[in-house]
Amino acid sequence: MDWTTPIDAYCERLDAGFWAEPVNALSNAAFLLAAVWAFGRWRRTERRDPFLLALIALVAVIGIGSFLFHTLANRWSALADVLPIALFIFGFLALVLRRLVGLSWLLTLLGLVAFVLFGQFVSPLTTPLLGSSEAYLPALLALYVTGLWLAGSGKRAAGRGLWGAGTVFTLSLALRMADDPLCPSWPLGTHFLWHGLNAVTLALCLRVALIEGETKGARASA
């Protein structure tokens, strides 16, 4: 496998040049802004949870990896793009299941396994409709399902927070899917909006975790 094979996947890219996707590339600054915001809030918490700090760092890495992919646009940079996203999804889901839902570590692990198996099951069913965006459907559904569970179990603020993140992510996913169909009439494409709204989605997810951490810290000091 040649890891330097060029990839032309988005409307904005017209050639193999480094700056062939300037808007798609530079819009990844939104992830860095989200990470800076979350880090500033994390520093003001009493607990300064290292796991949550790792998730915040992953948001910044997502921005860097996506920038590499939308400039270099080859196979190895594609891996740099998707791997941090996958790590954040699994890390945040583990945090939600363990700390917000209150599952044991064993049940949290089983929940992650079920999440993977569900993704493998729905992928061939949804690819004709969603295309490459089908990979994000399990994460979207996880936001809605865990948000509903938390709201029903008395953690309404956290539940509403995850539903808010899910709503933004739904719009983000729709814009990702619209990039190719709208290309003939809108050559810039819509993928840069996917970046911006995804950064908002991740910030909203981190906000839920940060609020929960602040609440536990306040209870511990009371």
Phi and psi restraints in degrees (value plus and minus 20) as a CYANA .aco file:
   2 ASP   PHI    -111.6   -71.6
   2 ASP   PSI      90.0   130.0
   3 TRP   PHI     -94.4   -54.4
   3 TRP   PSI     -26.8    13.2
   4 THR   PHI    -123.0   -83.0
   4 THR   PSI     -11.7    28.3
   5 THR   PHI     -81.1   -41.1
   5 THR   PSI     105.8   145.8
   6 PRO   PHI     -83.8   -43.8
   6 PRO   PSI     127.0   167.0
   7 ILE   PHI    -144.1  -104.1
   7 ILE   PSI     105.0   145.0
   8 ASP   PHI    -135.7   -95.7
   8 ASP   PSI      76.3   116.3
   9 ALA   PHI    -137.3   -97.3
   9 ALA   PSI     -29.6    10.4
  10 TYR   PHI    -150.0  -110.0
  10 TYR   PSI     135.0   175.0
  11 CYS   PHI     -77.5   -37.5
  11 CYS   PSI     -61.0   -21.0
  12 GLU   PHI     -84.9   -44.9
  12 GLU   PSI     -51.0   -11.0
  13 ARG   PHI     -95.1   -55.1
  13 ARG   PSI     102.6   142.6
  14 LEU   PHI    -134.0   -94.0
  14 LEU   PSI     -34.9     5.1
  15 ASP   PHI    -170.6  -130.6
  15 ASP   PSI    -193.0  -153.0
  16 ALA   PHI    -113.8   -73.8
  16 ALA   PSI      -8.2    31.8
  17 GLY   PHI     -89.5   -49.5
  17 GLY   PSI     138.7   178.7
  18 PHE   PHI     -81.0   -41.0
  18 PHE   PSI     -62.7   -22.7
  19 TRP   PHI    -121.4   -81.4
  19 TRP   PSI      12.9    52.9
  20 ALA   PHI     -94.2   -54.2
  20 ALA   PSI     -36.0     4.0
  21 GLU   PHI    -147.4  -107.4
  21 GLU   PSI      44.1    84.1
  22 PRO   PHI     -82.8   -42.8
  22 PRO   PSI     -61.8   -21.8
  23 VAL   PHI     -91.0   -51.0
  23 VAL   PSI     -64.0   -24.0
  24 ASN   PHI     -80.8   -40.8
  24 ASN   PSI     -58.0   -18.0
  25 ALA   PHI     -90.5   -50.5
  25 ALA   PSI     -71.0   -31.0
  26 LEU   PHI     -93.0   -53.0
  26 LEU   PSI     -43.6    -3.6
  27 SER   PHI     -86.6   -46.6
  27 SER   PSI     -32.8     7.2
  28 ASN   PHI     -89.7   -49.7
  28 ASN   PSI     -29.6    10.4
  29 ALA   PHI     -79.3   -39.3
  29 ALA   PSI     -43.7    -3.7
  30 ALA   PHI     -80.0   -40.0
  30 ALA   PSI     -55.7   -15.7
  31 PHE   PHI     -87.6   -47.6
  31 PHE   PSI     -58.7   -18.7
  32 LEU   PHI     -86.1   -46.1
  32 LEU   PSI     -59.5   -19.5
  33 LEU   PHI     -83.9   -43.9
  33 LEU   PSI     -61.2   -21.2
  34 ALA   PHI     -82.9   -42.9
  34 ALA   PSI     -60.7   -20.7
  35 ALA   PHI     -87.3   -47.3
  35 ALA   PSI     -61.1   -21.1
  36 VAL   PHI     -83.4   -43.4
  36 VAL   PSI     -63.8   -23.8
  37 TRP   PHI     -80.2   -40.2
  37 TRP   PSI     -68.0   -28.0
  38 ALA   PHI     -85.3   -45.3
  38 ALA   PSI     -58.3   -18.3
  39 PHE   PHI     -84.5   -44.5
  39 PHE   PSI     -61.1   -21.1
  40 GLY   PHI     -81.4   -41.4
  40 GLY   PSI     -60.3   -20.3
  41 ARG   PHI     -91.6   -51.6
  41 ARG   PSI     -57.3   -17.3
  42 TRP   PHI     -81.1   -41.1
  42 TRP   PSI     -59.6   -19.6
  43 ARG   PHI     -83.9   -43.9
  43 ARG   PSI     -44.5    -4.5
  44 ARG   PHI    -107.8   -67.8
  44 ARG   PSI     -24.8    15.2
  45 THR   PHI    -102.0   -62.0
  45 THR   PSI     135.3   175.3
  46 GLU   PHI     -96.2   -56.2
  46 GLU   PSI     -56.0   -16.0
  47 ARG   PHI     -97.8   -57.8
  47 ARG   PSI     -55.3   -15.3
  48 ARG   PHI      27.3    67.3
  48 ARG   PSI      39.7    79.7
  49 ASP   PHI     -82.7   -42.7
  49 ASP   PSI     101.1   141.1
  50 PRO   PHI     -86.9   -46.9
  50 PRO   PSI     -51.7   -11.7
  51 PHE   PHI     -86.5   -46.5
  51 PHE   PSI     -61.6   -21.6
  52 LEU   PHI     -86.8   -46.8
  52 LEU   PSI     -55.4   -15.4
  53 LEU   PHI     -82.9   -42.9
  53 LEU   PSI     -57.7   -17.7
  54 ALA   PHI     -83.9   -43.9
  54 ALA   PSI     -58.6   -18.6
  55 LEU   PHI     -85.5   -45.5
  55 LEU   PSI     -59.6   -19.6
  56 ILE   PHI     -82.7   -42.7
  56 ILE   PSI     -63.4   -23.4
  57 ALA   PHI     -82.0   -42.0
  57 ALA   PSI     -56.7   -16.7
  58 LEU   PHI     -83.2   -43.2
  58 LEU   PSI     -54.0   -14.0
  59 VAL   PHI     -82.0   -42.0
  59 VAL   PSI     -62.7   -22.7
  60 ALA   PHI     -83.9   -43.9
  60 ALA   PSI     -61.4   -21.4
  61 VAL   PHI     -85.4   -45.4
  61 VAL   PSI     -54.8   -14.8
  62 ILE   PHI     -79.0   -39.0
  62 ILE   PSI     -64.2   -24.2
  63 GLY   PHI     -82.3   -42.3
  63 GLY   PSI     -62.1   -22.1
  64 ILE   PHI     -87.2   -47.2
  64 ILE   PSI     -64.9   -24.9
  65 GLY   PHI     -82.9   -42.9
  65 GLY   PSI     -61.1   -21.1
  66 SER   PHI     -87.7   -47.7
  66 SER   PSI     -56.9   -16.9
  67 PHE   PHI     -79.9   -39.9
  67 PHE   PSI     -63.9   -23.9
  68 LEU   PHI     -80.9   -40.9
  68 LEU   PSI     -61.6   -21.6
  69 PHE   PHI     -88.0   -48.0
  69 PHE   PSI     -58.3   -18.3
  70 HIS   PHI    -105.1   -65.1
  70 HIS   PSI     -16.3    23.7
  71 THR   PHI    -134.0   -94.0
  71 THR   PSI     -73.3   -33.3
  72 LEU   PHI     -99.1   -59.1
  72 LEU   PSI     -55.9   -15.9
  73 ALA   PHI      29.4    69.4
  73 ALA   PSI      38.6    78.6
  74 ASN   PHI    -158.7  -118.7
  74 ASN   PSI    -195.2  -155.2
  75 ARG   PHI     -88.2   -48.2
  75 ARG   PSI     -60.8   -20.8
  76 TRP   PHI     -90.6   -50.6
  76 TRP   PSI     -54.6   -14.6
  77 SER   PHI     -93.2   -53.2
  77 SER   PSI     -46.3    -6.3
  78 ALA   PHI     -83.9   -43.9
  78 ALA   PSI     -58.8   -18.8
  79 LEU   PHI     -85.9   -45.9
  79 LEU   PSI     -60.0   -20.0
  80 ALA   PHI     -84.0   -44.0
  80 ALA   PSI     -44.1    -4.1
  81 ASP   PHI     -98.7   -58.7
  81 ASP   PSI     -69.8   -29.8
  82 VAL   PHI    -105.6   -65.6
  82 VAL   PSI     -48.7    -8.7
  83 LEU   PHI     -83.8   -43.8
  83 LEU   PSI     -67.7   -27.7
  84 PRO   PHI     -82.1   -42.1
  84 PRO   PSI     -53.2   -13.2
  85 ILE   PHI     -83.2   -43.2
  85 ILE   PSI     -65.7   -25.7
  86 ALA   PHI     -81.9   -41.9
  86 ALA   PSI     -62.8   -22.8
  87 LEU   PHI     -82.4   -42.4
  87 LEU   PSI     -60.1   -20.1
  88 PHE   PHI     -85.6   -45.6
  88 PHE   PSI     -63.7   -23.7
  89 ILE   PHI     -78.5   -38.5
  89 ILE   PSI     -68.8   -28.8
  90 PHE   PHI     -87.4   -47.4
  90 PHE   PSI     -59.9   -19.9
  91 GLY   PHI     -85.8   -45.8
  91 GLY   PSI     -64.2   -24.2
  92 PHE   PHI     -90.2   -50.2
  92 PHE   PSI     -58.9   -18.9
  93 LEU   PHI     -82.3   -42.3
  93 LEU   PSI     -61.0   -21.0
  94 ALA   PHI     -81.3   -41.3
  94 ALA   PSI     -61.8   -21.8
  95 LEU   PHI     -82.0   -42.0
  95 LEU   PSI     -64.0   -24.0
  96 VAL   PHI     -83.9   -43.9
  96 VAL   PSI     -68.1   -28.1
  97 LEU   PHI     -84.7   -44.7
  97 LEU   PSI     -60.6   -20.6
  98 ARG   PHI     -98.4   -58.4
  98 ARG   PSI     -69.3   -29.3
  99 ARG   PHI    -114.9   -74.9
  99 ARG   PSI     -54.1   -14.1
 100 LEU   PHI    -113.4   -73.4
 100 LEU   PSI     -68.8   -28.8
 101 VAL   PHI     -92.8   -52.8
 101 VAL   PSI     -53.8   -13.8
 102 GLY   PHI      71.3   111.3
 102 GLY   PSI       5.4    45.4
 103 LEU   PHI     -95.5   -55.5
 103 LEU   PSI     138.0   178.0
 104 SER   PHI     -90.8   -50.8
 104 SER   PSI     147.9   187.9
 105 TRP   PHI     -81.4   -41.4
 105 TRP   PSI     -57.0   -17.0
 106 LEU   PHI     -84.7   -44.7
 106 LEU   PSI     -66.5   -26.5
 107 LEU   PHI     -88.5   -48.5
 107 LEU   PSI     -51.9   -11.9
 108 THR   PHI     -83.1   -43.1
 108 THR   PSI     -64.9   -24.9
 109 LEU   PHI     -81.6   -41.6
 109 LEU   PSI     -63.4   -23.4
 110 LEU   PHI     -84.1   -44.1
 110 LEU   PSI     -55.4   -15.4
 111 GLY   PHI     -83.6   -43.6
 111 GLY   PSI     -59.7   -19.7
 112 LEU   PHI     -86.5   -46.5
 112 LEU   PSI     -59.4   -19.4
 113 VAL   PHI     -83.5   -43.5
 113 VAL   PSI     -62.9   -22.9
 114 ALA   PHI     -83.0   -43.0
 114 ALA   PSI     -56.0   -16.0
 115 PHE   PHI     -82.4   -42.4
 115 PHE   PSI     -63.8   -23.8
 116 VAL   PHI     -84.8   -44.8
 116 VAL   PSI     -66.1   -26.1
 117 LEU   PHI     -84.1   -44.1
 117 LEU   PSI     -58.3   -18.3
 118 PHE   PHI     -82.4   -42.4
 118 PHE   PSI     -62.1   -22.1
 119 GLY   PHI     -81.8   -41.8
 119 GLY   PSI     -60.3   -20.3
 120 GLN   PHI     -86.4   -46.4
 120 GLN   PSI     -51.6   -11.6
 121 PHE   PHI     -95.8   -55.8
 121 PHE   PSI     -64.3   -24.3
 122 VAL   PHI    -102.3   -62.3
 122 VAL   PSI     -38.9     1.1
 123 SER   PHI     -75.8   -35.8
 123 SER   PSI     -73.7   -33.7
 124 PRO   PHI     -87.9   -47.9
 124 PRO   PSI     -41.4    -1.4
 125 LEU   PHI     -99.9   -59.9
 125 LEU   PSI     -51.5   -11.5
 126 THR   PHI    -122.9   -82.9
 126 THR   PSI     -31.9     8.1
 127 THR   PHI     -77.2   -37.2
 127 THR   PSI     -62.1   -22.1
 128 PRO   PHI     -79.4   -39.4
 128 PRO   PSI     -49.3    -9.3
 129 LEU   PHI    -111.5   -71.5
 129 LEU   PSI     -62.9   -22.9
 130 LEU   PHI    -120.7   -80.7
 130 LEU   PSI     -33.3     6.7
 131 GLY   PHI      44.4    84.4
 131 GLY   PSI    -161.3  -121.3
 132 SER   PHI     -88.1   -48.1
 132 SER   PSI     -34.7     5.3
 133 SER   PHI     -93.8   -53.8
 133 SER   PSI     -29.3    10.7
 134 GLU   PHI     -81.2   -41.2
 134 GLU   PSI     -43.2    -3.2
 135 ALA   PHI     -84.7   -44.7
 135 ALA   PSI     -41.7    -1.7
 136 TYR   PHI    -115.4   -75.4
 136 TYR   PSI     -26.5    13.5
 137 LEU   PHI     -81.4   -41.4
 137 LEU   PSI     -64.8   -24.8
 138 PRO   PHI     -78.5   -38.5
 138 PRO   PSI     -58.9   -18.9
 139 ALA   PHI     -85.5   -45.5
 139 ALA   PSI     -59.7   -19.7
 140 LEU   PHI     -82.8   -42.8
 140 LEU   PSI     -67.4   -27.4
 141 LEU   PHI     -84.5   -44.5
 141 LEU   PSI     -55.3   -15.3
 142 ALA   PHI     -82.5   -42.5
 142 ALA   PSI     -58.2   -18.2
 143 LEU   PHI     -81.9   -41.9
 143 LEU   PSI     -65.3   -25.3
 144 TYR   PHI     -89.2   -49.2
 144 TYR   PSI     -63.6   -23.6
 145 VAL   PHI     -87.0   -47.0
 145 VAL   PSI     -68.4   -28.4
 146 THR   PHI     -87.9   -47.9
 146 THR   PSI     -54.6   -14.6
 147 GLY   PHI     -82.7   -42.7
 147 GLY   PSI     -62.8   -22.8
 148 LEU   PHI     -84.6   -44.6
 148 LEU   PSI     -60.9   -20.9
 149 TRP   PHI     -82.8   -42.8
 149 TRP   PSI     -66.0   -26.0
 150 LEU   PHI     -85.2   -45.2
 150 LEU   PSI     -61.5   -21.5
 151 ALA   PHI     -82.9   -42.9
 151 ALA   PSI     -58.4   -18.4
 152 GLY   PHI     -94.2   -54.2
 152 GLY   PSI     -40.9    -0.9
 153 SER   PHI    -117.9   -77.9
 153 SER   PSI      -9.1    30.9
 154 GLY   PHI      82.7   122.7
 154 GLY   PSI     -31.5     8.5
 155 LYS   PHI    -114.4   -74.4
 155 LYS   PSI      48.8    88.8
 156 ARG   PHI     -87.7   -47.7
 156 ARG   PSI     -57.3   -17.3
 157 ALA   PHI     -82.8   -42.8
 157 ALA   PSI     -65.8   -25.8
 158 ALA   PHI     -85.1   -45.1
 158 ALA   PSI     -60.0   -20.0
 159 GLY   PHI     -82.6   -42.6
 159 GLY   PSI     -64.9   -24.9
 160 ARG   PHI     -84.4   -44.4
 160 ARG   PSI     -56.1   -16.1
 161 GLY   PHI     -82.9   -42.9
 161 GLY   PSI     -62.9   -22.9
 162 LEU   PHI     -90.8   -50.8
 162 LEU   PSI     -55.0   -15.0
 163 TRP   PHI     -87.2   -47.2
 163 TRP   PSI     -57.0   -17.0
 164 GLY   PHI     -82.8   -42.8
 164 GLY   PSI     -63.1   -23.1
 165 ALA   PHI     -83.2   -43.2
 165 ALA   PSI     -59.6   -19.6
 166 GLY   PHI     -84.8   -44.8
 166 GLY   PSI     -57.7   -17.7
 167 THR   PHI     -85.0   -45.0
 167 THR   PSI     -64.8   -24.8
 168 VAL   PHI     -84.8   -44.8
 168 VAL   PSI     -59.6   -19.6
 169 PHE   PHI     -86.9   -46.9
 169 PHE   PSI     -53.4   -13.4
 170 THR   PHI     -81.4   -41.4
 170 THR   PSI     -66.9   -26.9
 171 LEU   PHI     -83.9   -43.9
 171 LEU   PSI     -60.3   -20.3
 172 SER   PHI     -80.6   -40.6
 172 SER   PSI     -64.2   -24.2
 173 LEU   PHI     -85.1   -45.1
 173 LEU   PSI     -58.4   -18.4
 174 ALA   PHI     -83.0   -43.0
 174 ALA   PSI     -58.5   -18.5
 175 LEU   PHI     -91.1   -51.1
 175 LEU   PSI     -53.2   -13.2
 176 ARG   PHI     -83.2   -43.2
 176 ARG   PSI     -62.8   -22.8
 177 MET   PHI     -89.3   -49.3
 177 MET   PSI     -45.9    -5.9
 178 ALA   PHI    -100.2   -60.2
 178 ALA   PSI     -30.9     9.1
 179 ASP   PHI     -76.1   -36.1
 179 ASP   PSI     -70.1   -30.1
 180 ASP   PHI     -95.6   -55.6
 180 ASP   PSI     -66.4   -26.4
 181 PRO   PHI     -80.3   -40.3
 181 PRO   PSI     -53.7   -13.7
 182 LEU   PHI    -106.7   -66.7
 182 LEU   PSI     -24.8    15.2
 183 CYS   PHI     -76.3   -36.3
 183 CYS   PSI     -62.4   -22.4
 184 PRO   PHI     -80.4   -40.4
 184 PRO   PSI     -52.4   -12.4
 185 SER   PHI    -121.5   -81.5
 185 SER   PSI     -35.1     4.9
 186 TRP   PHI    -158.4  -118.4
 186 TRP   PSI      62.7   102.7
 187 PRO   PHI     -79.4   -39.4
 187 PRO   PSI     -43.9    -3.9
 188 LEU   PHI     -87.4   -47.4
 188 LEU   PSI     -48.5    -8.5
 189 GLY   PHI      60.7   100.7
 189 GLY   PSI    -199.9  -159.9
 190 THR   PHI    -140.3  -100.3
 190 THR   PSI     -13.5    26.5
 191 HIS   PHI     -86.1   -46.1
 191 HIS   PSI     -50.6   -10.6
 192 PHE   PHI     -85.1   -45.1
 192 PHE   PSI     -48.6    -8.6
 193 LEU   PHI     -91.0   -51.0
 193 LEU   PSI     -52.2   -12.2
 194 TRP   PHI     -79.5   -39.5
 194 TRP   PSI     -62.0   -22.0
 195 HIS   PHI     -82.7   -42.7
 195 HIS   PSI     -69.7   -29.7
 196 GLY   PHI     -81.6   -41.6
 196 GLY   PSI     -66.0   -26.0
 197 LEU   PHI     -92.6   -52.6
 197 LEU   PSI     -50.9   -10.9
 198 ASN   PHI     -84.7   -44.7
 198 ASN   PSI     -59.6   -19.6
 199 ALA   PHI     -81.3   -41.3
 199 ALA   PSI     -59.9   -19.9
 200 VAL   PHI     -84.4   -44.4
 200 VAL   PSI     -61.8   -21.8
 201 THR   PHI     -78.0   -38.0
 201 THR   PSI     -67.7   -27.7
 202 LEU   PHI     -86.8   -46.8
 202 LEU   PSI     -57.0   -17.0
 203 ALA   PHI     -83.4   -43.4
 203 ALA   PSI     -60.5   -20.5
 204 LEU   PHI     -86.3   -46.3
 204 LEU   PSI     -58.2   -18.2
 205 CYS   PHI     -82.8   -42.8
 205 CYS   PSI     -67.4   -27.4
 206 LEU   PHI     -83.1   -43.1
 206 LEU   PSI     -55.2   -15.2
 207 ARG   PHI     -81.3   -41.3
 207 ARG   PSI     -61.0   -21.0
 208 VAL   PHI     -79.9   -39.9
 208 VAL   PSI     -66.2   -26.2
 209 ALA   PHI     -86.7   -46.7
 209 ALA   PSI     -59.1   -19.1
 210 LEU   PHI     -86.3   -46.3
 210 LEU   PSI     -62.1   -22.1
 211 ILE   PHI     -83.1   -43.1
 211 ILE   PSI     -62.2   -22.2
 212 GLU   PHI     -81.9   -41.9
 212 GLU   PSI     -62.0   -22.0
 213 GLY   PHI     -85.2   -45.2
 213 GLY   PSI     -58.7   -18.7
 214 GLU   PHI     -86.9   -46.9
 214 GLU   PSI     -57.8   -17.8
 215 THR   PHI     -85.3   -45.3
 215 THR   PSI     -62.8   -22.8
 216 LYS   PHI     -87.2   -47.2
 216 LYS   PSI     -56.8   -16.8
 217 GLY   PHI     -84.4   -44.4
 217 GLY   PSI     -59.2   -19.2
 218 ALA   PHI     -87.1   -47.1
 218 ALA   PSI     -59.4   -19.4
 219 ARG   PHI     -85.8   -45.8
 219 ARG   PSI     -58.7   -18.7
 220 ALA   PHI     -86.6   -46.6
 220 ALA   PSI     -52.9   -12.9
 221 SER   PHI    -109.1   -69.1
 221 SER   PSI     -28.2    11.8
